[in-house]
Amino acid sequence: MLSTLLQLLFQVLVVGLIVLSFGLVIGVPVVCASPQAWDQSKNYVWLISGAWAVLVVLVAGFSFLVV
């Protein structure tokens, strides 16, 4: 039961990491293309980048538990 729950949580984390990565790959160049957009959105970019880094660490940690 616990291993199934850990596998499900691991899969959710990996999908979240993939979706967030695609969002950053598309969003950051768009935000950086305009100086006004960067000034308005840089806090969001830093927040999402931090969330991405946390997800990378979580996926790495869960990979040791699941695999």
Order of alpha helices (4+ residues) and beta strands (2+ residues): alpha-alpha
